[in-house]
């Protein structure tokens, strides 16, 4: 029945909305959730759905940060408008590495690395890195986007490129890279959000083009329900993260990643599919 599939898409939207923005790997969670929520559609549609559902999450960033990201706002001074343009140029520089590698090797990366063992390994490795880097963190030198140089932006983009390996977490890789370069946690998280806009818009658009735009009524209903849920949940997830890091560091997410990685290994090992 269609309503059951819509309910499944809503549950997936909840997982997507939470895990896309917290540095805990949406792929790691989706690979587990997929074991228990099997959608009754073609493999091609499901593959497209799991990417395009991210469109809802991106709209949440646009909605929350529209004023900050709008260089044409009548409420901004000329200097503020130029600063916004500069921010977008830094975002453009940062997305180049992932776009090049993603476009060239997307299929090969999925074939080689999209498996439970890789996901679990990257969850654990980056979890450990979060803890180590937070323990070694010194005073931040990047406390505003004006402090962020184009070189810094490019290097953060290189870290984002690492997130092409499933389980790494796009937000996790970019936040980790920014903090290592001397960014405050707040700026690191916000820049990670802004980087997601062109990257995830592009990924969603590419998947839609590959799949085609010929949806059945039930497919369209499921897709819209998933995106709408991801949008609403993302609003709360982003607000939670920005409030959380005002008083805490990222180590809790590191411990969580390690536990999740162990769970993924144990589950698939016991199922004989590790």
Secondary structure, DSSP 8 states (H G I E B T S, - for coil): -HHHHHHHHHHHHHHHHHHTTTTT-HHHHHHHHHHH---SS-HHHHHHHHHHTHHHHHHHHHHHTHHHH-TT-TTS-HHHHHHHHHHHHHHHHHHHHHHHHHHHHHHHHHHHH-SHHHHHHHHHHHHHHHHHHHHH----SB-STTT--HHHHHHHHHHHHHTTSTTS-HHHHHHHHHHHTTB-HHHHHHHHHHHHHHHHHHHHHHHHHHH-S---HHHHHHHHHHHHHHHHHHHHHHHHHHHHTTT--SHHHHHHHHHHHHHHHHHHHHTT--
